[in-house]
Amino acid sequence: MMIEAEKHYTVNSKVFQTGADLLDVIVNLTIPAVHAEMSRKAIAAGKHVYSEKPLATSLEDARLILDEAAARGLRVGCAPDTFLFAQHQTARKLLDDGAIGGAVAAIGFHAQHGPEALSLIHI
């Protein structure tokens, strides 16, 4: 299902103009259904992209985003950055310091509603 971002978001066309000096990075906080479309527009305009999760709703779209960014020497980042959360960093430090002995496996949980819940939002 293709959704045109402009039907749901006010987009300042100057933001996507190649060479526009307004900004270097676009933070993509749109709904998942238009993440790829908006990220690719930003990349085409020479902007780095940091996107809310998921990067795209298909592997094909995600690969296009990464390939197009690489071809232009741009960076792409994507949430979640949960590996930086204090509880995860503390656990990592304890493992690295040998506080619990030699670990052979680990599992972690982070509870929240997934991106599929976002598809229920009507704009």
N, CA, C and O atoms as a printed pandas DataFrame, in Angstrom:
     atom_number atom_name residue_name chain_id  residue_number  x_coord  y_coord  z_coord
0              1         N          MET        A               1    0.840   -1.170    0.000
1              2        CA          MET        A               1    0.000    0.000    0.000
2              3         C          MET        A               1    0.887    1.237    0.000
3              4         O          MET        A               1    1.705    1.411    0.904
4              5         N          MET        A               2    0.740    2.076   -0.980
5              6        CA          MET        A               2    1.528    3.300   -1.091
6              7         C          MET        A               2    0.731    4.464   -0.526
7              8         O          MET        A               2   -0.413    4.693   -0.918
8              9         N          ILE        A               3    1.332    5.185    0.383
9             10        CA          ILE        A               3    0.712    6.368    0.965
10            11         C          ILE        A               3    1.597    7.549    0.619
11            12         O          ILE        A               3    2.807    7.506    0.841
12            13         N          GLU        A               4    1.014    8.586    0.086
13            14        CA          GLU        A               4    1.799    9.774   -0.230
14            15         C          GLU        A               4    1.903   10.644    1.013
15            16         O          GLU        A               4    0.895   11.053    1.589
16            17         N          ALA        A               5    3.120   10.915    1.411
17            18        CA          ALA        A               5    3.366   11.650    2.648
18            19         C          ALA        A               5    2.697   13.016    2.659
19            20         O          ALA        A               5    2.200   13.453    3.698
20            21         N          GLU        A               6    2.678   13.696    1.517
21            22        CA          GLU        A               6    2.134   15.044    1.475
22            23         C          GLU        A               6    0.639   15.084    1.796
23            24         O          GLU        A               6    0.107   16.137    2.148
24            25         N          LYS        A               7   -0.038   13.939    1.674
25            26        CA          LYS        A               7   -1.459   13.912    2.039
26            27         C          LYS        A               7   -1.643   13.937    3.548
27            28         O          LYS        A               7   -2.729   14.252    4.035
28            29         N          HIS        A               8   -0.594   13.609    4.290
29            30        CA          HIS        A               8   -0.693   13.503    5.732
30            31         C          HIS        A               8    0.169   14.503    6.486
31            32         O          HIS        A               8   -0.062   14.743    7.671
32            33         N          TYR        A               9    1.150   15.086    5.827
33            34        CA          TYR        A               9    2.098   15.964    6.501
34            35         C          TYR        A               9    2.290   17.237    5.701
35            36         O          TYR        A               9    2.242   17.222    4.471
36            37         N          THR        A              10    2.506   18.332    6.401
37            38        CA          THR        A              10    2.874   19.570    5.748
38            39         C          THR        A              10    4.375   19.501    5.497
39            40         O          THR        A              10    5.163   19.395    6.438
40            41         N          VAL        A              11    4.761   19.561    4.253
41            42        CA          VAL        A              11    6.162   19.436    3.894
42            43         C          VAL        A              11    6.621   20.746    3.279
43            44         O          VAL        A              11    6.089   21.185    2.260
44            45         N          ASN        A              12    7.608   21.363    3.902
45            46        CA          ASN        A              12    8.186   22.581    3.371
46            47         C          ASN        A              12    9.122   22.173    2.235
47            48         O          ASN        A              12   10.163   21.563    2.479
48            49         N          SER        A              13    8.764   22.501    1.015
49            50        CA          SER        A              13    9.542   22.052   -0.142
50            51         C          SER        A              13   10.990   22.535   -0.093
51            52         O          SER        A              13   11.863   21.900   -0.684
52            53         N          LYS        A              14   11.262   23.632    0.590
53            54        CA          LYS        A              14   12.629   24.126    0.686
54            55         C          LYS        A              14   13.538   23.146    1.419
55            56         O          LYS        A              14   14.740   23.097    1.160
56            57         N          VAL        A              15   12.971   22.373    2.326
57            58        CA          VAL        A              15   13.762   21.412    3.092
58            59         C          VAL        A              15   14.392   20.374    2.168
59            60         O          VAL        A              15   15.502   19.907    2.424
60            61         N          PHE        A              16   13.695   20.015    1.103
61            62        CA          PHE        A              16   14.162   18.963    0.223
62            63         C          PHE        A              16   14.908   19.471   -1.004
63            64         O          PHE        A              16   15.286   18.672   -1.861
64            65         N          GLN        A              17   15.125   20.752   -1.109
65            66        CA          GLN        A              17   15.860   21.272   -2.250
66            67         C          GLN        A              17   17.329   20.925   -2.122
67            68         O          GLN        A              17   17.944   21.142   -1.077
68            69         N          THR        A              18   17.883   20.384   -3.194
69            70        CA          THR        A              18   19.303   20.052   -3.192
70            71         C          THR        A              18   20.105   21.321   -2.938
71            72         O          THR        A              18   19.892   22.348   -3.583
72            73         N          GLY        A              19   21.018   21.234   -2.001
73            74        CA          GLY        A              19   21.871   22.368   -1.696
74            75         C          GLY        A              19   21.276   23.366   -0.728
75            76         O          GLY        A              19   21.923   24.358   -0.392
76            77         N          ALA        A              20   20.042   23.124   -0.266
77            78        CA          ALA        A              20   19.439   24.061    0.685
78            79         C          ALA        A              20   20.286   24.114    1.952
79            80         O          ALA        A              20   20.696   23.083    2.485
80            81         N          ASP        A              21   20.538   25.319    2.419
81            82        CA          ASP        A              21   21.392   25.498    3.589
82            83         C          ASP        A              21   20.605   25.504    4.897
83            84         O          ASP        A              21   21.151   25.849    5.945
84            85         N          LEU        A              22   19.351   25.131    4.845
85            86        CA          LEU        A              22   18.528   25.194    6.046
86            87         C          LEU        A              22   18.975   24.205    7.107
87            88         O          LEU        A              22   18.925   24.512    8.298
88            89         N          LEU        A              23   19.406   23.037    6.698
89            90        CA          LEU        A              23   19.797   21.997    7.649
90            91         C          LEU        A              23   20.594   20.910    6.960
91            92         O          LEU        A              23   20.591   20.794    5.735
92            93         N          ASP        A              24   21.281   20.108    7.775
93            94        CA          ASP        A              24   22.095   19.011    7.257
94            95         C          ASP        A              24   21.451   17.654    7.454
95            96         O          ASP        A              24   21.691   16.727    6.681
96            97         N          VAL        A              25   20.623   17.536    8.501
97            98        CA          VAL        A              25   20.021   16.254    8.869
98            99         C          VAL        A              25   18.515   16.417    8.978
99           100         O          VAL        A              25   18.019   17.410    9.511
100          101         N          ILE        A              26   17.806   15.442    8.474
101          102        CA          ILE        A              26   16.359   15.406    8.645
102          103         C          ILE        A              26   16.032   14.269    9.591
103          104         O          ILE        A              26   16.468   13.136    9.386
104          105         N          VAL        A              27   15.261   14.574   10.632
105          106        CA          VAL        A              27   14.781   13.560   11.565
106          107         C          VAL        A              27   13.381   13.181   11.109
107          108         O          VAL        A              27   12.465   14.003   11.115
108          109         N          ASN        A              28   13.233   11.934   10.716
109          110        CA          ASN        A              28   11.986   11.443   10.130
110          111         C          ASN        A              28   11.099   10.849   11.218
111          112         O          ASN        A              28   11.340    9.734   11.681
112          113         N          LEU        A              29   10.070   11.594   11.627
113          114        CA          LEU        A              29    9.151   11.143   12.666
114          115         C          LEU        A              29    7.750   10.902   12.110
115          116         O          LEU        A              29    6.759   10.979   12.836
116          117         N          THR        A              30    7.687   10.614   10.833
117          118        CA          THR        A              30    6.405   10.340   10.190
118          119         C          THR        A              30    5.920    8.941   10.557
119          120         O          THR        A              30    6.617    8.206   11.257
120          121         N          ILE        A              31    4.735    8.572   10.090
121          122        CA          ILE        A              31    4.224    7.227   10.349
122          123         C          ILE        A              31    5.036    6.217    9.536
123          124         O          ILE        A              31    5.562    6.567    8.479
124          125         N          PRO        A              32    5.147    4.983   10.002
125          126        CA          PRO        A              32    5.967    3.987    9.317
126          127         C          PRO        A              32    5.659    3.833    7.823
127          128         O          PRO        A              32    6.561    3.567    7.029
128          129         N          ALA        A              33    4.418    3.994    7.449
129          130        CA          ALA        A              33    4.033    3.793    6.047
130          131         C          ALA        A              33    4.720    4.767    5.090
131          132         O          ALA        A              33    4.815    4.480    3.897
132          133         N          VAL        A              34    5.200    5.909    5.583
133          134        CA          VAL        A              34    5.864    6.882    4.706
134          135         C          VAL        A              34    7.327    7.117    5.068
135          136         O          VAL        A              34    7.954    8.028    4.527
136          137         N          HIS        A              35    7.877    6.318    5.968
137          138        CA          HIS        A              35    9.290    6.490    6.333
138          139         C          HIS        A              35   10.203    6.435    5.121
139          140         O          HIS        A              35   11.045    7.316    4.942
140          141         N          ALA        A              36   10.052    5.418    4.288
141          142        CA          ALA        A              36   10.951    5.271    3.140
142          143         C          ALA        A              36   10.806    6.441    2.174
143          144         O          ALA        A              36   11.803    6.983    1.697
144          145         N          GLU        A              37    9.587    6.824    1.891
145          146        CA          GLU        A              37    9.348    7.926    0.957
146          147         C          GLU        A              37   10.012    9.210    1.441
147          148         O          GLU        A              37   10.703    9.880    0.674
148          149         N          MET        A              38    9.807    9.549    2.694
149          150        CA          MET        A              38   10.368   10.785    3.223
150          151         C          MET        A              38   11.891   10.712    3.345
151          152         O          MET        A              38   12.584   11.683    3.043
152          153         N          SER        A              39   12.404    9.581    3.781
153          154        CA          SER        A              39   13.859    9.432    3.914
154          155         C          SER        A              39   14.533    9.531    2.553
155          156         O          SER        A              39   15.574   10.175    2.426
156          157         N          ARG        A              40   13.958    8.904    1.538
157          158        CA          ARG        A              40   14.552    8.951    0.197
158          159         C          ARG        A              40   14.518   10.373   -0.374
159          160         O          ARG        A              40   15.447   10.780   -1.072
160          161         N          LYS        A              41   13.456   11.129   -0.084
161          162        CA          LYS        A              41   13.405   12.525   -0.528
162          163         C          LYS        A              41   14.518   13.331    0.142
163          164         O          LYS        A              41   15.165   14.161   -0.497
164          165         N          ALA        A              42   14.730   13.083    1.405
165          166        CA          ALA        A              42   15.781   13.798    2.126
166          167         C          ALA        A              42   17.154   13.456    1.552
167          168         O          ALA        A              42   17.985   14.341    1.346
168          169         N          ILE        A              43   17.383   12.189    1.300
169          170        CA          ILE        A              43   18.661   11.741    0.746
170          171         C          ILE        A              43   18.878   12.329   -0.646
171          172         O          ILE        A              43   19.981   12.764   -0.976
172          173         N          ALA        A              44   17.829   12.341   -1.455
173          174        CA          ALA        A              44   17.928   12.911   -2.803
174          175         C          ALA        A              44   18.301   14.394   -2.742
175          176         O          ALA        A              44   18.919   14.926   -3.664
176          177         N          ALA        A              45   17.916   15.054   -1.646
177          178        CA          ALA        A              45   18.241   16.468   -1.469
178          179         C          ALA        A              45   19.585   16.659   -0.775
179          180         O          ALA        A              45   19.961   17.784   -0.448
180          181         N          GLY        A              46   20.314   15.559   -0.549
181          182        CA          GLY        A              46   21.637   15.659    0.044
182          183         C          GLY        A              46   21.649   15.776    1.556
183          184         O          GLY        A              46   22.611   16.284    2.132
184          185         N          LYS        A              47   20.592   15.309    2.204
185          186        CA          LYS        A              47   20.494   15.409    3.659
186          187         C          LYS        A              47   20.752   14.052    4.315
187          188         O          LYS        A              47   20.344   13.013    3.796
188          189         N          HIS        A              48   21.435   14.076    5.459
189          190        CA          HIS        A              48   21.559   12.881    6.288
190          191         C          HIS        A              48   20.178   12.612    6.875
191          192         O          HIS        A              48   19.358   13.525    6.977
192          193         N          VAL        A              49   19.915   11.356    7.264
193          194        CA          VAL        A              49   18.598   10.999    7.787
194          195         C          VAL        A              49   18.731   10.213    9.087
195          196         O          VAL        A              49   19.531    9.283    9.190
196          197         N          TYR        A              50   17.931   10.607   10.073
197          198        CA          TYR        A              50   17.739    9.788   11.271
198          199         C          TYR        A              50   16.241    9.538   11.351
199          200         O          TYR        A              50   15.449   10.475   11.457
200          201         N          SER        A              51   15.858    8.257   11.299
201          202        CA          SER        A              51   14.450    7.903   11.220
202          203         C          SER        A              51   13.983    7.185   12.467
203          204         O          SER        A              51   14.723    6.419   13.085
204          205         N          GLU        A              52   12.747    7.449   12.818
205          206        CA          GLU        A              52   12.092    6.631   13.830
206          207         C          GLU        A              52   11.962    5.232   13.249
207          208         O          GLU        A              52   12.003    5.062   12.031
208          209         N          LYS        A              53   11.806    4.238   14.098
209          210        CA          LYS        A              53   11.669    2.862   13.629
210          211         C          LYS        A              53   10.277    2.629   13.063
211          212         O          LYS        A              53    9.328    3.284   13.494
212          213         N          PRO        A              54   10.135    1.751   12.148
213          214        CA          PRO        A              54   11.177    1.050   11.421
214          215         C          PRO        A              54   11.770    1.943   10.336
215          216         O          PRO        A              54   11.152    2.924    9.923
216          217         N          LEU        A              55   12.960    1.600    9.883
217          218        CA          LEU        A              55   13.588    2.372    8.818
218          219         C          LEU        A              55   12.689    2.408    7.589
219          220         O          LEU        A              55   12.547    3.447    6.943
220          221         N          ALA        A              56   12.092    1.282    7.274
221          222        CA          ALA        A              56   11.163    1.153    6.151
222          223         C          ALA        A              56   10.235   -0.024    6.461
223          224         O          ALA        A              56   10.491   -0.804    7.378
224          225         N          THR        A              57    9.176   -0.138    5.698
225          226        CA          THR        A              57    8.235   -1.235    5.939
226          227         C          THR        A              57    8.528   -2.450    5.075
227          228         O          THR        A              57    7.822   -3.455    5.152
228          229         N          SER        A              58    9.565   -2.363    4.254
229          230        CA          SER        A              58    9.989   -3.535    3.478
230          231         C          SER        A              58   11.510   -3.549    3.386
231          232         O          SER        A              58   12.158   -2.505    3.452
232          233         N          LEU        A              59   12.058   -4.724    3.235
233          234        CA          LEU        A              59   13.502   -4.859    3.089
234          235         C          LEU        A              59   13.977   -4.144    1.827
235          236         O          LEU        A              59   15.048   -3.538    1.822
236          237         N          GLU        A              60   13.196   -4.213    0.775
237          238        CA          GLU        A              60   13.555   -3.551   -0.485
238          239         C          GLU        A              60   13.687   -2.035   -0.291
239          240         O          GLU        A              60   14.655   -1.430   -0.752
240          241         N          ASP        A              61   12.716   -1.431    0.388
241          242        CA          ASP        A              61   12.777    0.009    0.633
242          243         C          ASP        A              61   13.945    0.379    1.545
243          244         O          ASP        A              61   14.609    1.393    1.329
244          245         N          ALA        A              62   14.190   -0.434    2.554
245          246        CA          ALA        A              62   15.313   -0.168    3.454
246          247         C          ALA        A              62   16.631   -0.220    2.685
247          248         O          ALA        A              62   17.501    0.627    2.890
248          249         N          ARG        A              63   16.783   -1.199    1.810
249          250        CA          ARG        A              63   18.002   -1.319    1.008
250          251         C          ARG        A              63   18.156   -0.102    0.097
251          252         O          ARG        A              63   19.267    0.405   -0.064
252          253         N          LEU        A              64   17.062    0.376   -0.503
253          254        CA          LEU        A              64   17.128    1.575   -1.355
254          255         C          LEU        A              64   17.619    2.779   -0.557
255          256         O          LEU        A              64   18.468    3.537   -1.026
256          257         N          ILE        A              65   17.086    2.950    0.646
257          258        CA          ILE        A              65   17.514    4.075    1.503
258          259         C          ILE        A              65   19.016    3.994    1.754
259          260         O          ILE        A              65   19.733    4.976    1.567
260          261         N          LEU        A              66   19.488    2.835    2.173
261          262        CA          LEU        A              66   20.907    2.676    2.499
262          263         C          LEU        A              66   21.796    2.824    1.272
263          264         O          LEU        A              66   22.844    3.468    1.338
264          265         N          ASP        A              67   21.387    2.234    0.158
265          266        CA          ASP        A              67   22.184    2.320   -1.066
266          267         C          ASP        A              67   22.258    3.756   -1.593
267          268         O          ASP        A              67   23.323    4.224   -1.995
268          269         N          GLU        A              68   21.107    4.453   -1.587
269          270        CA          GLU        A              68   21.093    5.833   -2.074
270          271         C          GLU        A              68   21.925    6.743   -1.178
271          272         O          GLU        A              68   22.627    7.629   -1.667
272          273         N          ALA        A              69   21.846    6.527    0.122
273          274        CA          ALA        A              69   22.648    7.332    1.047
274          275         C          ALA        A              69   24.135    7.061    0.840
275          276         O          ALA        A              69   24.936    7.994    0.804
276          277         N          ALA        A              70   24.505    5.795    0.706
277          278        CA          ALA        A              70   25.913    5.438    0.504
278          279         C          ALA        A              70   26.445    6.055   -0.782
279          280         O          ALA        A              70   27.573    6.548   -0.814
280          281         N          ALA        A              71   25.647    6.031   -1.838
281          282        CA          ALA        A              71   26.068    6.581   -3.125
282          283         C          ALA        A              71   26.328    8.085   -3.042
283          284         O          ALA        A              71   27.118    8.623   -3.819
284          285         N          ARG        A              72   25.671    8.760   -2.109
285          286        CA          ARG        A              72   25.838   10.210   -1.952
286          287         C          ARG        A              72   26.754   10.575   -0.784
287          288         O          ARG        A              72   26.964   11.753   -0.494
288          289         N          GLY        A              73   27.297    9.548   -0.116
289          290        CA          GLY        A              73   28.174    9.808    1.019
290          291         C          GLY        A              73   27.433   10.336    2.238
291          292         O          GLY        A              73   27.995   11.076    3.046
292          293         N          LEU        A              74   26.164    9.948    2.366
293          294        CA          LEU        A              74   25.338   10.411    3.484
294          295         C          LEU        A              74   25.170    9.317    4.518
295          296         O          LEU        A              74   25.338    8.134    4.224
296          297         N          ARG        A              75   24.838    9.720    5.721
297          298        CA          ARG        A              75   24.632    8.769    6.818
298          299         C          ARG        A              75   23.147    8.586    7.093
299          300         O          ARG        A              75   22.342    9.505    6.941
300          301         N          VAL        A              76   22.814    7.359    7.506
301          302        CA          VAL        A              76   21.448    7.027    7.884
302          303         C          VAL        A              76   21.488    6.400    9.265
303          304         O          VAL        A              76   22.287    5.500    9.524
304          305         N          GLY        A              77   20.629    6.875   10.147
305          306        CA          GLY        A              77   20.486    6.289   11.470
306          307         C          GLY        A              77   19.032    5.970   11.712
307          308         O          GLY        A              77   18.142    6.532   11.073
308          309         N          CYS        A              78   18.797    5.061   12.641
309          310        CA          CYS        A              78   17.423    4.665   12.906
310          311         C          CYS        A              78   17.253    4.288   14.371
311          312         O          CYS        A              78   18.112    3.631   14.959
312          313         N          ALA        A              79   16.149    4.706   14.941
313          314        CA          ALA        A              79   15.787    4.291   16.300
314          315         C          ALA        A              79   15.390    2.812   16.239
315          316         O          ALA        A              79   15.076    2.347   15.143
316          317         N          PRO        A              80   15.381    2.078   17.276
317          318        CA          PRO        A              80   15.643    2.557   18.626
318          319         C          PRO        A              80   17.131    2.519   18.936
319          320         O          PRO        A              80   17.885    1.711   18.393
320          321         N          ASP        A              81   17.517    3.395   19.803
321          322        CA          ASP        A              81   18.897    3.365   20.291
322          323         C          ASP        A              81   18.893    2.792   21.703
323          324         O          ASP        A              81   19.648    3.234   22.569
324          325         N          THR        A              82   18.034    1.805   21.918
325          326        CA          THR        A              82   17.855    1.233   23.256
326          327         C          THR        A              82   19.126    0.624   23.823
327          328         O          THR        A              82   19.236    0.459   25.038
328          329         N          PHE        A              83   20.088    0.287   22.976
329          330        CA          PHE        A              83   21.343   -0.260   23.490
330          331         C          PHE        A              83   22.108    0.786   24.293
331          332         O          PHE        A              83   23.052    0.445   25.006
332          333         N          LEU        A              84   21.717    2.043   24.188
333          334        CA          LEU        A              84   22.349    3.098   24.970
334          335         C          LEU        A              84   21.640    3.349   26.300
335          336         O          LEU        A              84   22.130    4.124   27.121
336          337         N          PHE        A              85   20.499    2.708   26.523
337          338        CA          PHE        A              85   19.773    2.907   27.784
338          339         C          PHE        A              85   20.667    2.530   28.961
339          340         O          PHE        A              85   21.494    1.624   28.857
340          341         N          ALA        A              86   20.497    3.225   30.068
341          342        CA          ALA        A              86   21.338    3.016   31.250
342          343         C          ALA        A              86   21.313    1.572   31.727
343          344         O          ALA        A              86   22.353    1.022   32.090
344          345         N          GLN        A              87   20.133    0.950   31.731
345          346        CA          GLN        A              87   20.067   -0.422   32.227
346          347         C          GLN        A              87   20.854   -1.389   31.338
347          348         O          GLN        A              87   21.423   -2.359   31.840
348          349         N          HIS        A              88   20.892   -1.144   30.056
349          350        CA          HIS        A              88   21.658   -2.000   29.148
350          351         C          HIS        A              88   23.159   -1.751   29.289
351          352         O          HIS        A              88   23.962   -2.683   29.259
352          353         N          GLN        A              89   23.518   -0.493   29.441
353          354        CA          GLN        A              89   24.931   -0.161   29.624
354          355         C          GLN        A              89   25.453   -0.700   30.960
355          356         O          GLN        A              89   26.599   -1.141   31.049
356          357         N          THR        A              90   24.617   -0.664   31.987
357          358        CA          THR        A              90   25.002   -1.218   33.285
358          359         C          THR        A              90   25.211   -2.726   33.181
359          360         O          THR        A              90   26.193   -3.261   33.696
360          361         N          ALA        A              91   24.290   -3.400   32.518
361          362        CA          ALA        A              91   24.428   -4.853   32.343
362          363         C          ALA        A              91   25.701   -5.171   31.571
363          364         O          ALA        A              91   26.423   -6.104   31.923
364          365         N          ARG        A              92   25.979   -4.407   30.527
365          366        CA          ARG        A              92   27.185   -4.629   29.734
366          367         C          ARG        A              92   28.444   -4.420   30.578
367          368         O          ARG        A              92   29.395   -5.197   30.492
368          369         N          LYS        A              93   28.438   -3.364   31.393
369          370        CA          LYS        A              93   29.596   -3.097   32.247
370          371         C          LYS        A              93   29.808   -4.242   33.234
371          372         O          LYS        A              93   30.943   -4.672   33.443
372          373         N          LEU        A              94   28.742   -4.736   33.838
373          374        CA          LEU        A              94   28.858   -5.847   34.774
374          375         C          LEU        A              94   29.428   -7.087   34.089
375          376         O          LEU        A              94   30.255   -7.796   34.663
376          377         N          LEU        A              95   28.981   -7.343   32.863
377          378        CA          LEU        A              95   29.521   -8.478   32.096
378          379         C          LEU        A              95   30.997   -8.263   31.785
379          380         O          LEU        A              95   31.821   -9.155   31.984
380          381         N          ASP        A              96   31.319   -7.072   31.296
381          382        CA          ASP        A              96   32.710   -6.767   30.939
382          383         C          ASP        A              96   33.643   -6.836   32.146
383          384         O          ASP        A              96   34.796   -7.248   32.026
384          385         N          ASP        A              97   33.134   -6.429   33.308
385          386        CA          ASP        A              97   33.934   -6.445   34.533
386          387         C          ASP        A              97   34.006   -7.831   35.171
387          388         O          ASP        A              97   34.720   -8.012   36.157
388          389         N          GLY        A              98   33.286   -8.803   34.634
389          390        CA          GLY        A              98   33.292  -10.147   35.191
390          391         C          GLY        A              98   32.535  -10.269   36.506
391          392         O          GLY        A              98   32.787  -11.194   37.278
392          393         N          ALA        A              99   31.618   -9.355   36.770
393          394        CA          ALA        A              99   30.899   -9.326   38.043
394          395         C          ALA        A              99   30.051  -10.565   38.288
395          396         O          ALA        A              99   29.787  -10.913   39.439
396          397         N          ILE        A             100   29.626  -11.226   37.238
397          398        CA          ILE        A             100   28.782  -12.418   37.421
398          399         C          ILE        A             100   29.443  -13.667   36.851
399          400         O          ILE        A             100   28.778  -14.681   36.636
400          401         N          GLY        A             101   30.731  -13.599   36.610
401          402        CA          GLY        A             101   31.421  -14.744   36.009
402          403         C          GLY        A             101   31.352  -14.670   34.497
403          404         O          GLY        A             101   30.995  -13.644   33.919
404          405         N          GLY        A             102   31.702  -15.782   33.870
405          406        CA          GLY        A             102   31.707  -15.826   32.412
406          407         C          GLY        A             102   30.327  -16.149   31.860
407          408         O          GLY        A             102   29.846  -17.272   32.009
408          409         N          ALA        A             103   29.697  -15.188   31.234
409          410        CA          ALA        A             103   28.375  -15.407   30.656
410          411         C          ALA        A             103   28.496  -16.151   29.334
411          412         O          ALA        A             103   29.405  -15.888   28.546
412          413         N          VAL        A             104   27.594  -17.063   29.100
413          414        CA          VAL        A             104   27.574  -17.791   27.828
414          415         C          VAL        A             104   26.379  -17.391   26.977
415          416         O          VAL        A             104   26.348  -17.668   25.778
416          417         N          ALA        A             105   25.402  -16.746   27.587
417          418        CA          ALA        A             105   24.227  -16.284   26.849
418          419         C          ALA        A             105   23.534  -15.199   27.661
419          420         O          ALA        A             105   23.694  -15.124   28.879
420          421         N          ALA        A             106   22.779  -14.379   26.990
421          422        CA          ALA        A             106   22.012  -13.336   27.666
422          423         C          ALA        A             106   20.760  -13.048   26.857
423          424         O          ALA        A             106   20.729  -13.253   25.644
424          425         N          ILE        A             107   19.753  -12.582   27.526
425          426        CA          ILE        A             107   18.522  -12.174   26.852
426          427         C          ILE        A             107   17.995  -10.946   27.558
427          428         O          ILE        A             107   18.123  -10.824   28.777
428          429         N          GLY        A             108   17.413  -10.050   26.819
429          430        CA          GLY        A             108   16.864   -8.838   27.407
430          431         C          GLY        A             108   15.479   -8.572   26.859
431          432         O          GLY        A             108   15.128   -9.023   25.769
432          433         N          PHE        A             109   14.712   -7.847   27.615
433          434        CA          PHE        A             109   13.354   -7.510   27.203
434          435         C          PHE        A             109   13.144   -6.012   27.328
435          436         O          PHE        A             109   13.634   -5.374   28.260
436          437         N          HIS        A             110   12.424   -5.474   26.393
437          438        CA          HIS        A             110   12.055   -4.068   26.401
438          439         C          HIS        A             110   10.609   -4.029   25.947
439          440         O          HIS        A             110   10.329   -4.289   24.777
440          441         N          ALA        A             111    9.699   -3.716   26.825
441          442        CA          ALA        A             111    8.272   -3.792   26.509
442          443         C          ALA        A             111    7.709   -2.450   26.072
443          444         O          ALA        A             111    7.940   -1.422   26.708
444          445         N          GLN        A             112    6.974   -2.480   24.984
445          446        CA          GLN        A             112    6.236   -1.319   24.497
446          447         C          GLN        A             112    5.344   -1.796   23.362
447          448         O          GLN        A             112    5.501   -2.913   22.869
448          449         N          HIS        A             113    4.418   -0.959   22.952
449          450        CA          HIS        A             113    3.605   -1.291   21.793
450          451         C          HIS        A             113    4.490   -1.174   20.561
451          452         O          HIS        A             113    5.253   -0.216   20.439
452          453         N          GLY        A             114    4.401   -2.122   19.656
453          454        CA          GLY        A             114    5.241   -2.127   18.465
454          455         C          GLY        A             114    4.760   -1.175   17.397
455          456         O          GLY        A             114    3.709   -0.550   17.541
456          457         N          PRO        A             115    5.530   -1.059   16.315
457          458        CA          PRO        A             115    5.170   -0.130   15.242
458          459         C          PRO        A             115    3.860   -0.493   14.559
459          460         O          PRO        A             115    3.221    0.355   13.936
460          461         N          GLU        A             116    3.458   -1.774   14.681
461          462        CA          GLU        A             116    2.189   -2.156   14.059
462          463         C          GLU        A             116    1.023   -1.393   14.679
463          464         O          GLU        A             116    0.012   -1.181   14.010
464          465         N          ALA        A             117    1.135   -0.977   15.936
465          466        CA          ALA        A             117    0.077   -0.197   16.571
466          467         C          ALA        A             117   -0.052    1.168   15.919
467          468         O          ALA        A             117   -1.133    1.756   15.946
468          469         N          LEU        A             118    1.013    1.685   15.337
469          470        CA          LEU        A             118    0.984    2.999   14.696
470          471         C          LEU        A             118    0.117    3.010   13.448
471          472         O          LEU        A             118   -0.361    4.066   13.033
472          473         N          SER        A             119   -0.092    1.843   12.847
473          474        CA          SER        A             119   -0.916    1.797   11.631
474          475         C          SER        A             119   -2.377    2.083   11.949
475          476         O          SER        A             119   -3.177    2.295   11.038
476          477         N          LEU        A             120   -2.733    2.092   13.225
477          478        CA          LEU        A             120   -4.107    2.369   13.622
478          479         C          LEU        A             120   -4.377    3.860   13.741
479          480         O          LEU        A             120   -5.521    4.279   13.917
480          481         N          ILE        A             121   -3.324    4.657   13.645
481          482        CA          ILE        A             121   -3.477    6.108   13.762
482          483         C          ILE        A             121   -4.065    6.649   12.456
483          484         O          ILE        A             121   -3.577    6.340   11.369
484          485         N          HIS        A             122   -5.094    7.439   12.576
485          486        CA          HIS        A             122   -5.708    8.050   11.398
486          487         C          HIS        A             122   -5.462    9.560   11.455
487          488         O          HIS        A             122   -5.814   10.231   12.425
488          489         N          ILE        A             123   -4.860   10.058   10.411
489          490        CA          ILE        A             123   -4.531   11.480   10.361
490          491         C          ILE        A             123   -5.524   12.186    9.462
491          492         O          ILE        A             123   -5.434   13.399    9.276
